[in-house]
Each structure stands twice: as structure tokens, then as C-alpha cells.
Amino acid sequence: MSLEGIFINGVYRGVLSDIAEVQNLVLNQVLYLQPYAGSRIAQLANKPPSIDSPIRLFCSLTDDLPTVRYTCEIVGWHDKRELVGRQHEIIETIIRAFQPTEDGIYRHINDTECVNLLSVVNMRELSKPFLVSELQKISDDQPLSLNRSRSGGWSYVRYPTDEWVASHL
């Protein structure tokens, strides 16, 4: 049996390590990832994950694109353009308090509107990192390519089992 997840290509190490550090100290603390993209992650927008129905996330780093180094569970998704009022204030406060490498919620990076806000739990650095080619793209059943030259983007992927993921932690 294989399971479905999402791979994000090239996240800053500091962002992921900040999240992992807090979540190791405060179990089940929801924190946030903000992919640099102007389009919605359709799978998350159409069927938002939840605490009861999370989606596995795999991340490579900006300085090591062909290797998956971190994993976590996505437990929520928001379109930043729709965050207003108290909800926006609370998420902004959490990001500023617990994620020092992120300066709150950002809406634009280099003329690109940033749309996706991912709520994540259980961020872990892998003790046994693996090549992205061990993940299979859902779109064409092919392994992810190792030929990665720049950060950005995501792919919907399959991975063998939760036990397989646990063997890398």
C-alpha cells in the first residue's frame, strides 16, 4: 500500500529547524509554513487537511534540493488573501513568537503574491535523509527528478508506508 503526501522543493533550513525545535518542546503546537507561490496548492484548497485527517509533507532544503531532510504533517490550509481580523492577528502573533526566521505573515516576495499558509505539526529532521527520487509523483507514477536547480514548487507524491517514514526519523 502507498500513501499520498506533498513534497515541497527547497525550504530554508532555519524555518524548518525553528518549527522542529518548538514542536519538540511543546508537543502538538501548530506552526506555519508559507510556500513562495502565487497559486493555491489545489489538493489542500479542495480538501483541507485537519488534525483528524493530516497530509504528510516532505521537504528538501534550499542548499540540498535533491534530498528530503524534513517531514511533518499538514493539519490545516489557509489562503492568506482570506485571512482577516482576529484569525490573522492570532496566526501573526504565533509566527512572530515561535518562528523567529519568519517575520510574521508575508503576502508578497519579489513581486510574487504568496497565497498558501500551511498549519503543520510534528516537524522532524530526518536522521536518515533520502533522495527525492524515492517519492513517486502521483501525476505520472514516476519518481521525482534529482535534477533540481532552484527552490520552489511542490509535487503530489506517493510514499510506501508510515513505517517507511518512521524508519528515516
N, C-alpha and C positions, 0 to 999 in steps of 0.2 A: 504494500500500500504506500502511496506517496501523498504528501500533504502539500497544500498551496500556501505560498507566502509572497513576500515582496523583497526585492533586492534594490538597495539604493547605492549608487556608484559614487564614491568619493566624498565622505563626510569628514569634517575636521576632527582630528583626534581629541582635541581639548573639549569639544562639545560632547562627544560620547563618553570620555573619561569623567567629566563633571557629573553627567547623569548617573553613570555607574557608581561613582563614589557616594553620592547622596542615597541612591537606592540600596546600596549595601548597608548603609547606616539606618535608613528609615524604610523598612520593608513596605512594599505596595504604594510608595509615594509616586504619584503620577507626575511625570515631567514631559517636556515637549521637544520635538524635532520640527525644524522649519526648512524643508527642502527648497532649494533655489529653483523654482519653476513657476511659470505663468499659467500652467494648465492644471486642472484637477487630476488627482490620482483617481481615475474613474471608478475602479473597483471599490475604493474606500468611500467615495462620494455616493455611489449607488447602493452600497450595503455597508454602512458604517460599522466598524468593529465595536466591541464592548468588553467590559470586564468578563462577562459570561461567554463571549464569543470573540476572543482575540485573534489577531493575524500575526504570524511570525514575520519578523523583519530581520534581514541580513544586511550588514553594511561593510563596505570597503572604506579605506581611508584615502584622503587626498594624496598622500605620499606613497600609497601602495594600492593602486587601483585593482590589480588582478587577484587580490587576496581578501577573503572575508575575515575580518578581525573582531567584529562585534555582532551580537544578536540581542533581540528583546522581543516583547510582544506589543503590538499596537492595540490599544484598547479604546481609542476614540479618534475621530477625524473632524476637523472644522475647516470651513472656508473662511480664511481671515477677513475677507471682504464683508462677511456677515457677522463678525464679532463686534458687539456694541455694548455699551453700558456696563453694568456690573460684571457680566461674564468676561468682558475684555479686561476690566480692571483687575479681577482676581487672577486671571491667567498671566497678565503682565507682572503682577506682584510676585507670583510663584517663580516665573522665569528670572526676574531680577534677583530674587533672594537665593535661589538654588543653582542657577546656571550662569556663573559669572562671565563665561566667554560669550554669552548671548546678551545683547543689550536690550532686553525686552522683546516684544513682538515687532518684527520688521515687516514692512509691506512692499518694499522695493529694494532690489540690489542691482546696481549698474543698469538702470532703465528697464529691468525685468520686474514685473509685478509678481510677488510671491503669494501664492494662493493657499497652499496646504499647511495645516498645523496638525501634527500627529501627537496624540497623547500616548505615552509609552511607559511601560513598567518592566522590571526585571532585566535592565540593561546589563549585559555581561561581556567582558572582554574574553575572547576565546583563548584557552590555554593551548589549544591545538588549532591554529588558523588553517583554513583550507582555501584552495583555489576556487575562484568563481565558477570555473568550468564544472565543478561538482554539482552545481544547481542547474536545473533544466528549465528552459523558457517554456511557459505554457503556450505561447503563441504558435510555436512550430516544433515543440518537443526536442529541440536542440540544446546542447549545453551553452551556457553563457560564454561569450568570447573572452579570451585572455588578452586580446589586443585592445587595450583601453588606454587612450591617450589624454583624456581630460575628464574632470569630475562632472557630475550632473546626470540626471535621468534616473529612471527606475525601470525595473522589469518585473513582471509577474512570473513567479518561479514555482517549481515543484522541488521538494526535498524528500529524502527517503522516509524518515520517521522521526518522531520526537526523541527516541532513544539515540538515533544517529546524531542529532543536535547535542544531546546531553554528553555524548562521548567526546565532544570537542570543547566542552566547558572546563 
